[in-house]
Amino acid sequence: MLYNLKIHRLAIVSAFLFLLLSVVFIACKKEEDGKDNGNTSTTEITVSIFGSVRDGNGLALSGVTLKAGTSTITSDANGLFILEDVKMPKGRYYVSAEKSGYFDSGRGGLAKEGEYYSVNIVMLSRGAAVNLNASTGGVVNTANNSSLTFPTGAIVTAGGQAYTGNVKVYSQYLMPGTASFEDRIPGGDLACQNANGELSPLVSYGMIGVELEDNSGNPLNIATGKTVSVRFPIAISQLATAPASIPLLSFDTDKGFWIEEGFATKNGNFYEGEVGHFSWWNCDVLSYPPVPTISGSVVDCNGAPMAGITVTVSGIFTIMTNAQGYYSSWIPAGTHTFQVLTSNTGGLFNSNIETVIISSGNTTVPVLIVPCPAYISAQAVNCQGMNTLAFGRAVWNGGNSNLLYSTTGSFQFPVPPNQSITIQLFNGQTNTNTNINSSNLYITVQAGNLTLCNQSSGSCAGGPSTVTDVDGNVYNVVSIGNQCWMQENLKTTKYRNGTTIPGNLSYNAWNTTTSGAQADFGNDTANTSIYGKLYNWYAVADPAGLCPAGWHVPTDSEWKLLVIYLDPGADTTSSIPQSYIAGDMLKSTGTISAGTGLWNIPNLYATNSSGFSGIPGGICYVINSFDEIGDSGYWWSSTLDTSNLAIGRFLSTYESEVYKTQHHLGTGLSVRCVRD
């Protein structure tokens, strides 16, 4: 009977919204209701990217700026990073890496909605510069007998002014077939955009990266109308197949793919071409759509899937297995070899070599089998001892595993036998380590539960018991896992800087504004004193700051962390619902009719065990229509979904679930703030 009641309520809401939107707001394809929440974008997907950054000698690089979509993060002391819920162009992910003193780098690959991708990024030091007189030009010899020939007067400042002083020329040359070529390629998967604007993989015949600076470190460029001659040595192994003329491509460090810009001509053992700007330049044979793809798997000697294992493809690129031990990629047609190499597993093992002819469509590579190593298992738990989402790796003398991801925090790391091993676990907010000795081959040692909890910092423990907004409203706060949340809905009428937020606008003004606005439900301030204000998303995004200093409107990722903390089995890649039980833990208890709470009946199964104290503040639609107070609570995130939709969360008196919702930016929802 309760189930039927829930379905009945959802049907009424859906029917009402369909009629309302069809008649009043026809221009909007998707409006207010939170129940149909899949990613509707045909051009974007949401993925998560995590991994490590190291230099050309294999040493961890901290302080690297990593960007994917609109998300940015800095690598930690171990060179590790986590970028969750990143919007990327459909079909491919890419994360760029920048650090002073190094050539820009990055990693990309084929991508699917909601997946997690582990990457290893190598950044090459610029090394020592070669000096060049800008006035006279000249030849700069670089690594592997490559060279750059500059004409006279070819250099300008970043502002386009002629430059006649000393030029510091930094360069790196990458030759196919040399050690670690496949790990050092900018972009990783050799994706290119051809002259038709199509993406496809390349076969490289050599590439060079060049940067120009003056003596003070200011960037310099090639002058408009001038070109520099570039000489690319051809690897001996490729001389027989090297075409007489070959496309010349430059690397777009923001988009993460190569762009066809010209041609180079074969002259003896070299390719020679002209370039009008500097980045990385690459001589390549192009593939044209439809591009073949491959898929395969890696297992141990017992057939168990091996997660986070690097597969080397013909020495031209690498692919990482996912949590299920599978890998996939696009690939140029031809004959290719597939193998797991000792050099990419911290010295643990090699696999069998599989040689496969790739022609068209998808080709399944025979299973790669690695010898069984020793293993160490570990379980990540949160502050309350519950299994929790985590990232982890094992580190030993001379090597480490790749960074792994587990929604439940359960890990089994392959490690060398009879050594001291450090297990490192992370969750994006805190980390924990433990040292343990591995046993013999084939034997698994249990590291037990490792707690990810930072209540001494970054949560309410040791922090405030209340927080006050610019209007003087005082809010109770609560520690939930490693996050510190307001326990009440926001009520402020001003931004953090004291600027007034326009309120209780007319029908037309609320419907058309693209600036921040707030409303009392039903234009009745009595509701605000109980349920808080309703804000449009423009107020959430205003740089003046909606939350008090030291606090912010949570991102979609921070909402996910909250849900996963309460329900480690939650599917945060799903739209509806994300969890079937977390709603009970987030809703305040009691009902209005019983005089014990703020929800209309039945307020099913509410326990408020989290302390979040979610209350049903209702919603204000773009058409300035108020609804659902007492029945539903809607809260904004600061994360956009599309150009006119942003992400939120929804709780209902009729349900135990938590829903991820999407709403027009002009909709009025409640706001909870989370501590920075």
C-alpha positions as CSV (number, residue, x, y, z in Angstrom):
1,M,0.0,0.0,0.0
2,L,2.9,2.4,0.8
3,Y,4.5,1.5,-2.5
4,N,1.3,2.4,-4.3
5,L,1.1,5.7,-2.4
6,K,4.6,6.6,-3.5
7,I,3.8,5.8,-7.1
8,H,0.6,7.7,-7.0
9,R,2.3,10.8,-5.6
10,L,5.1,10.7,-8.3
11,A,2.5,10.3,-11.0
12,I,0.6,13.3,-9.8
13,V,3.7,15.4,-9.7
14,S,4.9,14.3,-13.1
15,A,1.5,14.8,-14.7
16,F,1.2,18.3,-13.1
17,L,4.7,19.3,-14.3
18,F,4.1,18.0,-17.8
19,L,0.9,19.9,-18.2
20,L,2.4,23.1,-16.6
21,L,5.5,23.1,-18.8
22,S,3.7,22.2,-22.0
23,V,1.2,25.1,-21.6
24,V,3.3,27.8,-19.9
25,F,6.9,27.2,-20.7
26,I,7.0,25.4,-24.0
27,A,10.4,26.8,-25.0
28,C,12.1,24.7,-22.3
29,K,12.7,21.1,-23.3
30,K,13.4,20.0,-19.8
31,E,12.3,22.1,-16.8
32,E,11.8,21.6,-13.1
33,D,11.1,18.1,-12.0
34,G,13.9,16.1,-10.5
35,K,12.7,12.7,-11.5
36,D,14.2,12.4,-15.0
37,N,17.8,13.2,-14.4
38,G,20.0,11.3,-16.9
39,N,22.7,13.3,-18.6
40,T,20.6,14.7,-21.5
41,S,23.6,16.2,-23.3
42,T,24.4,14.8,-26.7
43,T,27.8,16.5,-26.7
44,E,29.1,16.0,-23.2
45,I,29.7,13.2,-20.7
46,T,30.6,13.1,-17.0
47,V,33.7,11.1,-16.0
48,S,36.2,11.0,-13.2
49,I,40.0,11.0,-13.8
50,F,42.6,10.2,-11.2
51,G,46.3,9.1,-11.2
52,S,49.8,10.3,-10.9
53,V,52.3,12.7,-12.3
54,R,56.0,12.0,-12.5
55,D,59.1,13.4,-14.3
56,G,61.1,11.7,-17.0
57,N,63.1,9.9,-14.3
58,G,60.1,8.5,-12.7
59,L,60.1,10.8,-9.7
60,A,56.7,12.1,-8.3
61,L,55.9,15.7,-9.3
62,S,54.0,17.8,-6.7
63,G,52.4,21.2,-7.5
64,V,51.4,20.2,-11.0
65,T,48.2,22.0,-12.2
66,L,45.8,19.5,-13.8
67,K,42.8,20.6,-15.7
68,A,39.9,18.6,-17.2
69,G,36.9,20.4,-18.6
70,T,36.2,23.3,-16.1
71,S,37.8,21.4,-13.2
72,T,41.3,22.2,-11.9
73,I,43.4,20.6,-9.1
74,T,47.0,20.4,-8.0
75,S,49.0,17.2,-7.6
76,D,49.9,16.4,-4.0
77,A,53.2,15.6,-2.4
78,N,53.1,12.1,-3.9
79,G,52.2,13.5,-7.4
80,L,48.7,12.1,-7.1
81,F,45.4,13.8,-8.1
82,I,41.7,13.1,-8.2
83,L,39.3,14.9,-10.6
84,E,35.7,13.7,-10.0
85,D,32.6,14.4,-12.1
86,V,34.2,16.3,-14.9
87,K,32.3,17.4,-18.0
88,M,34.1,16.3,-21.2
89,P,33.3,16.2,-24.9
90,K,31.4,13.0,-25.6
91,G,33.6,10.0,-26.5
92,R,37.0,11.2,-25.1
93,Y,38.5,12.3,-21.8
94,Y,41.6,14.5,-21.5
95,V,43.5,15.9,-18.5
96,S,46.2,18.5,-19.1
97,A,49.3,19.0,-16.9
98,E,51.3,22.2,-16.4
99,K,54.3,23.0,-14.2
100,S,57.0,25.7,-14.5
101,G,60.2,24.3,-15.9
102,Y,58.5,21.4,-17.7
103,F,56.9,21.0,-21.1
104,D,53.1,20.8,-20.9
105,S,51.7,17.3,-21.0
106,G,48.5,15.4,-20.4
107,R,46.6,12.1,-21.0
108,G,43.5,11.2,-22.8
109,G,41.5,8.2,-24.1
110,L,38.1,6.9,-25.2
111,A,35.5,7.6,-22.5
112,K,32.0,6.5,-21.5
113,E,29.5,8.2,-19.3
114,G,30.1,7.8,-15.5
115,E,33.4,5.9,-15.8
116,Y,36.5,6.4,-13.7
117,Y,39.8,6.6,-15.6
118,S,43.3,6.0,-14.1
119,V,46.2,7.7,-15.8
120,N,49.9,8.2,-15.4
121,I,51.3,11.4,-16.8
122,V,55.0,12.0,-17.5
123,M,56.2,15.6,-17.7
124,L,59.6,16.2,-19.4
125,S,62.0,18.8,-18.0
126,R,62.9,21.6,-20.3
127,G,66.5,21.1,-19.4
128,A,69.2,23.5,-20.4
129,A,68.5,26.2,-23.0
130,V,70.4,26.8,-26.2
131,N,71.0,30.5,-26.9
132,L,70.1,32.2,-30.2
133,N,70.6,35.7,-31.4
134,A,67.1,36.8,-32.6
135,S,68.6,39.4,-35.0
136,T,70.8,37.1,-36.9
137,G,68.9,33.8,-36.5
138,G,70.7,30.6,-37.0
139,V,70.7,26.8,-36.5
140,V,69.9,25.2,-33.1
141,N,70.9,21.6,-32.9
142,T,68.7,19.5,-30.5
143,A,68.5,16.0,-29.3
144,N,68.8,12.9,-31.6
145,N,70.3,15.1,-34.4
146,S,67.1,17.1,-34.8
147,S,67.5,20.8,-35.6
148,L,65.7,24.2,-35.9
149,T,66.7,26.8,-38.4
150,F,65.6,30.4,-37.6
151,P,65.6,33.1,-40.2
152,T,66.7,36.7,-39.3
153,G,64.1,38.9,-37.5
154,A,61.8,36.0,-36.9
155,I,61.1,36.5,-33.1
156,V,58.5,38.7,-31.4
157,T,57.4,39.2,-27.9
158,A,54.1,37.8,-26.5
159,G,52.6,41.2,-27.4
160,G,53.7,41.0,-31.0
161,Q,56.6,43.5,-30.8
162,A,59.8,42.8,-32.7
163,Y,62.5,41.2,-30.5
164,T,66.3,41.5,-31.2
165,G,67.8,40.1,-28.0
166,N,69.0,36.7,-26.8
167,V,66.5,33.8,-27.2
168,K,66.6,30.8,-24.9
169,V,65.5,27.8,-26.9
170,Y,64.2,24.8,-24.9
171,S,63.5,21.5,-26.7
172,Q,62.8,17.8,-26.3
173,Y,62.8,15.2,-29.1
174,L,60.8,12.0,-28.8
175,M,61.7,9.2,-31.2
176,P,59.5,6.1,-31.7
177,G,61.2,2.9,-30.5
178,T,63.2,4.6,-27.8
179,A,62.7,3.8,-24.1
180,S,59.4,5.1,-22.6
181,F,58.3,6.8,-25.9
182,E,54.8,5.6,-25.3
183,D,54.6,7.1,-21.8
184,R,55.9,10.5,-22.8
185,I,53.7,11.3,-25.7
186,P,51.6,14.5,-25.1
187,G,48.0,13.5,-25.0
188,G,48.8,9.8,-24.6
189,D,46.6,8.2,-27.2
190,L,47.9,10.2,-30.2
191,A,44.5,11.5,-31.1
192,C,44.5,14.0,-33.9
193,Q,42.0,16.3,-35.6
194,N,42.5,16.1,-39.4
195,A,41.8,18.7,-42.0
196,N,38.1,17.6,-42.0
197,G,37.8,18.2,-38.2
198,E,37.5,14.5,-37.5
199,L,39.3,12.8,-34.6
200,S,41.4,9.7,-35.2
201,P,44.6,8.1,-33.9
202,L,48.1,8.6,-35.4
203,V,51.2,6.6,-36.2
204,S,54.1,8.9,-35.2
205,Y,57.5,9.1,-37.0
206,G,58.9,11.5,-34.4
207,M,58.0,14.7,-32.5
208,I,59.7,17.7,-31.0
209,G,58.6,20.1,-28.3
210,V,60.0,23.7,-28.4
211,E,59.6,26.7,-26.1
212,L,61.2,30.2,-26.6
213,E,61.9,32.7,-23.8
214,D,63.9,35.9,-23.3
215,N,66.6,36.1,-20.5
216,S,63.9,37.2,-18.0
217,G,61.7,34.1,-18.7
218,N,59.1,35.9,-20.7
219,P,57.6,33.9,-23.6
220,L,58.6,34.6,-27.2
221,N,56.9,33.7,-30.4
222,I,57.6,33.3,-34.1
223,A,56.6,36.5,-36.0
224,T,53.6,36.5,-38.3
225,G,54.7,35.6,-41.8
226,K,57.9,34.0,-40.7
227,T,58.6,30.2,-40.4
228,V,61.2,28.1,-38.7
229,S,62.6,25.0,-40.5
230,V,62.4,21.9,-38.4
231,R,64.4,18.7,-39.1
232,F,63.1,15.4,-37.6
233,P,65.4,12.4,-37.6
234,I,63.6,9.1,-38.6
235,A,64.1,6.1,-36.5
236,I,66.1,3.3,-38.2
237,S,63.2,0.9,-37.6
238,Q,60.8,3.2,-39.5
239,L,63.0,4.1,-42.5
240,A,61.6,1.4,-44.7
241,T,58.0,2.5,-44.2
242,A,58.5,6.2,-44.0
243,P,56.5,7.9,-46.8
244,A,58.1,10.6,-49.0
245,S,55.7,13.2,-47.6
246,I,54.0,13.1,-44.3
247,P,51.4,15.3,-42.4
248,L,52.8,17.7,-39.9
249,L,50.7,18.3,-36.8
250,S,50.9,20.5,-33.7
251,F,49.6,19.6,-30.3
252,D,46.8,21.7,-28.8
253,T,47.6,21.6,-25.1
254,D,44.1,22.8,-24.1
255,K,42.1,20.3,-26.1
256,G,44.6,17.5,-25.8
257,F,44.8,16.4,-29.5
258,W,47.0,17.0,-32.5
259,I,46.0,19.3,-35.3
260,E,47.0,18.8,-38.9
261,E,48.7,22.0,-40.2
262,G,51.0,21.1,-43.0
263,F,53.4,18.5,-44.5
264,A,57.0,17.5,-44.0
265,T,59.2,16.0,-46.8
266,K,61.6,13.1,-46.5
267,N,65.2,14.0,-47.1
268,G,67.5,11.0,-46.5
269,N,67.1,9.9,-42.9
270,F,65.1,13.1,-42.0
271,Y,61.8,14.8,-42.4
272,E,61.9,18.5,-43.0
273,G,59.1,21.0,-42.6
274,E,58.2,24.6,-41.8
275,V,56.3,25.7,-38.7
276,G,54.8,29.1,-37.9
277,H,54.5,28.7,-34.1
278,F,55.9,26.4,-31.4
279,S,54.3,23.7,-29.3
280,W,54.9,20.0,-29.9
281,W,55.2,19.2,-33.6
282,N,54.7,15.6,-34.9
283,C,55.3,13.8,-38.2
284,D,52.5,11.3,-38.5
285,V,50.6,8.9,-40.7
286,L,46.9,9.6,-40.2
287,S,44.0,7.2,-39.8
288,Y,40.5,8.2,-41.2
289,P,37.1,7.3,-39.7
290,P,35.7,4.8,-39.2
291,V,38.7,4.0,-36.9
292,P,39.2,0.4,-35.6
293,T,39.0,-0.3,-31.9
294,I,40.4,-3.0,-29.6
295,S,39.3,-4.5,-26.3
296,G,40.9,-7.0,-24.0
297,S,41.6,-8.0,-20.5
298,V,44.4,-8.8,-18.1
299,V,44.2,-11.7,-15.5
300,D,46.6,-13.4,-13.1
301,C,47.6,-17.0,-13.1
302,N,44.3,-18.0,-11.5
303,G,42.2,-16.0,-13.9
304,A,41.4,-13.2,-11.5
305,P,41.0,-9.8,-13.1
306,M,43.9,-7.4,-12.7
307,A,42.9,-3.8,-12.2
308,G,45.1,-0.8,-12.9
309,I,47.6,-2.7,-15.1
310,T,49.3,-0.9,-17.9
311,V,49.2,-2.6,-21.3
312,T,51.8,-1.5,-23.9
313,V,50.6,-1.4,-27.5
314,S,53.4,-1.8,-30.1
315,G,55.6,0.6,-28.2
316,I,53.4,3.5,-29.5
317,F,51.0,4.0,-26.6
318,T,49.7,2.5,-23.4
319,I,46.3,1.7,-22.0
320,M,45.2,1.1,-18.4
321,T,42.8,-1.7,-17.3
322,N,39.7,-0.6,-15.3
323,A,38.5,-2.0,-12.0
324,Q,37.3,-5.2,-13.8
325,G,40.6,-5.8,-15.5
326,Y,39.4,-4.7,-19.0
327,Y,40.8,-2.1,-21.4
328,S,39.7,-0.6,-24.7
329,S,41.0,2.0,-27.2
330,W,40.9,3.1,-30.7
331,I,44.0,2.1,-32.8
332,P,45.4,2.6,-36.3
333,A,44.9,-0.4,-38.6
334,G,47.9,-2.8,-39.0
335,T,49.7,-5.4,-37.0
336,H,50.1,-4.7,-33.3
337,T,51.6,-6.3,-30.3
338,F,50.1,-6.2,-26.8
339,Q,52.0,-6.9,-23.6
340,V,52.2,-6.0,-19.9
341,L,55.8,-5.0,-19.3
342,T,57.9,-5.2,-16.1
343,S,58.9,-1.6,-16.5
344,N,55.3,-0.5,-16.0
345,T,54.5,-2.7,-13.0
346,G,57.2,-1.7,-10.6
347,G,59.2,-4.8,-11.6
348,L,56.5,-7.2,-10.7
349,F,55.8,-9.2,-13.9
350,N,55.6,-9.4,-17.7
351,S,52.7,-11.0,-19.6
352,N,52.5,-13.1,-22.7
353,I,52.9,-11.2,-26.0
354,E,49.9,-11.2,-28.3
355,T,50.3,-10.1,-31.9
356,V,47.0,-9.1,-33.6
357,I,46.1,-7.9,-37.1
358,I,43.7,-4.9,-36.8
359,S,41.6,-4.0,-39.8
360,S,38.2,-2.6,-39.0
361,G,35.5,-2.7,-36.4
362,N,36.3,-3.9,-32.9
363,T,39.0,-6.6,-32.4
364,T,39.2,-8.6,-29.2
365,V,42.8,-9.1,-28.1
366,P,43.5,-12.5,-26.5
367,V,43.7,-12.4,-22.8
368,L,47.0,-11.3,-21.3
369,I,48.1,-13.4,-18.3
370,V,50.5,-12.3,-15.7
371,P,52.2,-14.6,-13.1
372,C,50.6,-14.5,-9.7
373,P,52.4,-12.1,-7.4
374,A,52.0,-11.7,-3.6
375,Y,48.9,-9.7,-2.6
376,I,47.9,-7.3,0.1
377,S,44.2,-6.6,0.7
378,A,42.9,-3.5,2.5
379,Q,39.5,-2.0,3.4
380,A,38.8,1.7,3.6
381,V,36.3,2.8,6.3
382,N,35.0,6.2,7.3
383,C,34.8,7.9,10.7
384,Q,32.0,5.6,11.8
385,G,33.8,2.4,10.6
386,M,31.6,1.9,7.5
387,N,33.0,0.9,4.2
388,T,33.6,4.0,2.1
389,L,34.7,5.0,-1.4
390,A,38.4,5.4,-1.8
391,F,41.5,5.5,-4.1
392,G,44.5,3.5,-3.2
393,R,47.9,2.2,-4.2
394,A,50.8,0.0,-2.8
395,V,54.3,1.4,-2.6
396,W,57.6,-0.6,-2.2
397,N,61.3,-0.1,-2.6
398,G,61.8,0.5,-6.3
399,G,58.2,0.6,-7.4
400,N,54.5,1.1,-6.8
401,S,51.1,-0.1,-8.1
402,N,49.0,2.3,-10.2
403,L,46.4,4.3,-8.4
404,L,43.1,2.2,-8.1
405,Y,39.5,3.2,-7.3
406,S,36.8,1.3,-5.4
407,T,33.3,2.4,-4.7
408,T,33.3,0.2,-1.6
409,G,36.8,0.9,-0.5
410,S,37.9,-2.8,-1.0
411,F,41.3,-3.3,-2.5
412,Q,43.7,-6.1,-3.4
413,F,47.1,-4.9,-4.4
414,P,49.6,-7.0,-6.4
415,V,53.0,-6.6,-4.6
416,P,56.4,-8.2,-4.7
417,P,56.9,-11.1,-2.2
418,N,58.5,-10.8,1.3
419,Q,59.0,-7.0,1.2
420,S,57.9,-4.1,3.4
421,I,54.9,-2.5,1.6
422,T,53.2,0.9,2.3
423,I,49.5,0.9,1.6
424,Q,48.2,4.5,0.8
425,L,44.5,5.2,0.7
426,F,42.8,8.5,-0.3
427,N,39.3,10.0,-0.8
428,G,40.0,13.5,-2.1
429,Q,39.8,15.0,1.4
430,T,42.1,13.0,3.5
431,N,44.5,10.1,3.3
432,T,45.9,7.3,5.5
433,N,48.9,5.0,5.3
434,T,50.0,1.7,6.8
435,N,53.1,-0.4,6.5
436,I,52.9,-4.2,6.3
437,N,55.1,-7.0,5.1
438,S,54.0,-9.1,2.1
439,S,54.3,-12.9,2.1
440,N,55.2,-15.4,-0.5
441,L,54.0,-15.5,-4.1
442,Y,50.3,-16.4,-4.4
443,I,49.6,-15.5,-0.7
444,T,47.3,-12.6,0.3
445,V,48.1,-10.7,3.5
446,Q,45.2,-8.8,5.1
447,A,46.0,-5.2,6.0
448,G,42.5,-4.9,7.6
449,N,40.5,-1.7,7.9
450,L,42.1,1.6,7.2
451,T,40.2,4.7,8.4
452,L,39.8,7.7,6.2
453,C,38.6,10.4,8.6
454,N,39.9,13.9,9.1
455,Q,37.8,15.1,12.0
456,S,40.8,16.9,13.5
457,S,40.7,19.3,10.5
458,G,38.4,19.9,7.6
459,S,35.2,18.9,9.4
460,C,33.1,20.3,12.3
461,A,35.2,18.5,15.0
462,G,37.7,21.2,16.2
463,G,35.7,23.8,14.2
464,P,32.7,25.9,14.8
465,S,29.5,24.8,16.4
466,T,27.6,27.5,14.6
467,V,28.1,29.8,11.6
468,T,26.7,33.3,11.1
469,D,25.7,34.9,7.8
470,V,26.1,38.6,6.8
471,D,22.5,39.2,8.0
472,G,23.3,37.9,11.4
473,N,21.3,34.6,11.0
474,V,23.0,31.9,13.1
475,Y,23.0,28.3,11.8
476,N,23.8,25.1,13.6
477,V,26.4,22.9,11.8
478,V,27.0,19.1,11.7
479,S,29.9,16.9,10.9
480,I,29.0,14.2,8.4
481,G,31.9,12.0,7.5
482,N,34.7,14.4,6.5
483,Q,32.4,17.2,5.6
484,C,31.0,20.0,7.7
485,W,27.4,21.1,6.7
486,M,25.0,23.7,7.8
487,Q,22.2,21.9,9.6
488,E,19.6,24.5,8.4
489,N,18.6,26.1,5.1
490,L,20.1,29.4,4.2
491,K,18.1,32.6,4.9
492,T,20.4,35.5,4.0
493,T,19.1,38.4,2.0
494,K,22.6,39.6,1.1
495,Y,25.7,38.2,-0.5
496,R,28.8,37.7,1.6
497,N,30.1,41.2,0.5
498,G,27.0,42.9,1.8
499,T,25.3,43.4,-1.6
500,T,21.5,42.9,-1.4
501,I,20.0,39.9,-3.3
502,P,16.8,41.1,-5.0
503,G,13.9,39.4,-3.4
504,N,10.2,38.4,-4.0
505,L,10.3,39.6,-7.6
506,S,7.2,40.1,-9.7
507,Y,6.0,37.3,-12.0
508,N,7.7,38.8,-15.0
509,A,10.9,39.8,-13.2
510,W,11.4,36.3,-11.7
511,N,10.7,34.6,-15.0
512,T,13.2,36.7,-17.0
513,T,16.0,37.6,-14.7
514,T,19.5,36.2,-15.3
515,S,20.8,37.7,-12.1
516,G,20.7,36.4,-8.5
517,A,17.3,36.5,-6.8
518,Q,15.7,35.1,-3.6
519,A,12.2,34.5,-2.5
520,D,10.1,33.6,0.6
521,F,7.9,30.6,-0.2
522,G,4.5,32.1,-1.2
523,N,6.0,35.5,-0.6
524,D,5.4,34.9,3.1
525,T,8.3,35.6,5.5
526,A,6.8,33.3,8.1
527,N,7.8,30.4,5.8
528,T,11.4,31.7,5.6
529,S,11.8,31.7,9.4
530,I,11.0,27.9,9.3
531,Y,12.2,26.6,5.9
532,G,14.7,29.3,4.8
533,K,14.8,31.2,1.5
534,L,14.5,29.9,-2.0
535,Y,17.3,31.1,-4.4
536,N,17.7,30.9,-8.1
537,W,21.0,29.4,-9.4
538,Y,22.3,32.8,-10.5
539,A,22.5,33.7,-6.8
540,V,24.4,30.4,-6.2
541,A,26.9,31.3,-8.9
542,D,27.4,34.9,-8.1
543,P,31.0,35.7,-7.4
544,A,30.0,37.9,-4.5
545,G,29.4,34.7,-2.5
546,L,26.1,33.4,-1.3
547,C,27.4,31.5,1.7
548,P,29.3,33.0,4.7
549,A,33.0,33.4,4.5
550,G,34.8,30.1,4.8
551,W,31.7,28.3,3.4
552,H,30.4,27.6,-0.1
553,V,27.4,26.0,-2.0
554,P,28.4,22.3,-2.4
555,T,29.4,21.0,-5.8
556,D,27.7,17.9,-7.2
557,S,30.8,16.0,-6.2
558,E,30.4,17.1,-2.6
559,W,26.8,16.0,-2.6
560,K,28.0,12.6,-3.9
561,L,30.5,12.3,-1.1
562,L,27.7,12.9,1.4
563,V,25.4,10.3,-0.2
564,I,28.2,7.7,-0.5
565,Y,29.3,8.3,3.1
566,L,25.8,7.4,4.2
567,D,25.3,4.6,1.7
568,P,28.6,3.1,0.4
569,G,26.5,1.1,-2.1
570,A,25.0,4.2,-3.6
571,D,25.2,4.5,-7.4
572,T,26.2,8.2,-7.8
573,T,26.5,7.7,-11.6
574,S,22.8,7.1,-11.7
575,S,20.2,9.8,-12.0
576,I,17.2,8.4,-10.2
577,P,17.6,7.5,-7.5
578,Q,21.2,7.6,-6.3
579,S,20.4,5.8,-3.0
580,Y,17.4,3.9,-1.7
581,I,18.3,4.5,1.9
582,A,20.2,7.7,2.4
583,G,17.1,9.8,2.2
584,D,15.9,8.4,5.5
585,M,19.2,9.4,7.1
586,L,19.0,13.0,5.7
587,K,15.3,13.8,6.4
588,S,14.3,15.4,9.7
589,T,11.8,13.3,11.7
590,G,8.2,13.9,12.5
591,T,5.2,15.4,10.7
592,I,3.2,18.6,10.8
593,S,-0.1,16.8,11.6
594,A,1.4,15.0,14.6
595,G,3.0,18.3,15.8
596,T,6.4,16.6,15.8
597,G,8.0,17.9,12.6
598,L,7.9,20.0,9.4
599,W,6.9,17.3,6.9
600,N,3.5,16.5,5.6
601,I,2.5,12.8,6.2
602,P,3.8,10.2,5.9
603,N,7.5,11.2,6.0
604,L,8.3,7.6,5.4
605,Y,11.2,6.0,7.4
606,A,12.9,9.3,8.3
607,T,15.6,8.8,11.0
608,N,17.8,11.9,10.5
609,S,20.7,9.6,11.7
610,S,23.1,11.8,9.7
611,G,22.1,15.0,11.6
612,F,21.6,16.8,8.2
613,S,18.0,17.6,9.3
614,G,16.6,18.0,5.7
615,I,13.3,19.9,5.7
616,P,10.7,20.3,2.9
617,G,11.2,24.0,1.8
618,G,9.4,23.4,-1.5
619,I,10.2,24.9,-4.9
620,C,9.6,28.1,-6.9
621,Y,9.3,27.4,-10.6
622,V,10.6,29.8,-13.3
623,I,7.1,30.9,-13.9
624,N,7.0,32.1,-10.3
625,S,4.7,29.4,-9.1
626,F,5.4,28.0,-5.6
627,D,4.7,24.3,-4.8
628,E,5.5,21.3,-2.6
629,I,6.3,22.9,0.7
630,G,5.9,20.3,3.4
631,D,6.2,17.5,0.8
632,S,9.6,18.0,-0.8
633,G,13.0,19.5,-0.2
634,Y,15.1,20.6,-3.1
635,W,18.7,21.9,-2.8
636,W,21.1,23.4,-5.3
637,S,24.6,22.3,-6.1
638,S,27.0,24.8,-7.7
639,T,27.5,22.5,-10.7
640,L,26.1,23.2,-14.1
641,D,24.7,20.3,-16.1
642,T,24.0,22.1,-19.4
643,S,24.0,25.8,-20.4
644,N,20.5,26.3,-18.8
645,L,20.3,23.5,-16.3
646,A,22.1,23.0,-13.0
647,I,22.3,20.0,-10.6
648,G,20.5,19.6,-7.3
649,R,19.2,17.0,-4.8
650,F,15.7,16.1,-3.8
651,L,14.1,14.4,-0.8
652,S,10.4,13.5,-0.5
653,T,8.0,12.8,2.3
654,Y,6.8,9.8,0.3
655,E,10.2,8.2,-0.3
656,S,13.4,6.9,1.3
657,E,15.5,7.8,-1.8
658,V,17.9,10.6,-2.6
659,Y,17.5,11.9,-6.2
660,K,20.0,13.8,-8.3
661,T,17.9,16.5,-10.0
662,Q,18.3,19.0,-12.8
663,H,16.6,22.4,-12.8
664,H,16.4,25.5,-14.9
665,L,18.7,28.2,-13.6
666,G,15.8,30.4,-12.8
667,T,14.2,27.9,-10.4
668,G,14.1,28.8,-6.7
669,L,15.5,26.0,-4.5
670,S,16.8,25.8,-0.9
671,V,20.5,26.1,-0.2
672,R,22.8,24.3,2.3
673,C,26.4,25.5,2.7
674,V,29.4,23.3,3.3
675,R,32.6,24.4,4.9
676,D,35.6,25.1,2.7
